[in-house]
């Protein structure tokens, strides 16, 4: 159970006074960061009906109550240990998992934890102004639920840094609050987390695609031989599922409303004329956030990924479903660019671990897009949304210096410059979205014109429930 300490936890923090003092020293800096860089305009006078972990069991991790955002119970929660857990892959397979960080893997593990940790506050910073444009109290509450849980995931990584990496870890924990999304001088580590998120279509696509990358990364880290890292990420996955739910259902509700408004516009008319979001614009945002999120998996051929796997630091999603857990002889067939031509090549599987994880990610994204297309089908539309080719709009990997259209056809620099606004959001598209989202909807049960209400509320509550309320 979580004890009633200054920092809620289930790791016996009070028995380690040095660690407790270090984290209590970091805590005020975190709260100040949250007030400065968290949801703007909702820190002092609003109570939010949020899910708050009070324990890691089924009954405790999904406790709901009204909370002022700066008073959310951020803390340190690890999933219960697995008895006699063994390393499940790589060169050390079958040996007992580690409870401490082996010295030879210290730098690699710290790099993995810092990179994961940096994404958590970054997304809060990216989304800090969205409350000023919310389409409903239901959506506003979901935004804040995502935000506070990203904050708790930052706590999870900071706990690991403080616990297992000494002074280096404490310095890294401070740097996690010093970097800032989009800051020219001190940006976040990964490019997708420096992108602006200034409208709700961005937000829903981010939580659909970028948080799904978060799921794939957490799944791979949950296989780690460092047991505290595995236990930490296993608990984080229980919360990550809601973030993807917010994204997928948010886009689904926009699609539902777009179909309704298209009927109003007489099918042949422009749905923008009646305040809706047209399908080509929705496709552009799929293209953007899917391609940005593909980059988060890293280079297609990676010696770092091979080393992480060999050393048991980072496995594959659902490692136990694979037949070969050592992967010393297996190869992976990869599309590569060679002297301007595309060809298939077999490479050692270990060096393709980023691509293996990307395969899982693409499949999981496709399942969501298929569910979106069922909405269009149900309304009698022939249009279908789709994922762009994996080579499209890449900023990382072997295709980052090349241009391709969404079907994967090569383009010259001139062709790309001339046509990219056909496939990615243009300034005109963004201006339009801001124009229909300029007025926030703060009345319980009311929704902006461009989005349909959800079929049900949260935790059995009605859709018209006052999910965010202003204190008297």
Secondary structure, DSSP 8 states (H G I E B T S, - for coil): ---SSSSEESS-GGG-HHHHHHHHHHHHHHHHHHHHHSSTT-SSSEEEEEEE-S-SSTTTTTEEEEE-GGG---EE------TT-B--SSTTTTSB-BSS--GGGHHHHHHHHHHHHHHHHHHHHHTTTGGGG-S-HHHHHHHHHHHHHHHHHHHHHHHHHHHHSHHHHHHHHHHHHH--TT-SSS--SSGGGGS---SHHHHHHIIIIIHHHHHHHHHHHTT-SBHHHHHHHHHHHHHHHHHHHHHHHHHHHHHHHHHHHHHHTTTTS-GGGGT---HHHHHHHHHHHHHHHHHTT--SS-HHHHHHHHTTSS--TTGGG-S-SS-SS-EEEEEEEETTEEEEEEEEGGGGHHHHHHHHHHHHHHHHHHHHHHHHHHTT---------TTTT-SSSTTTTSEE-TTS-EE-HHHHHHHHHHHS--HHHHHHHHHHHSS---STT---TTS---SS-STT--TTS-SEEE--
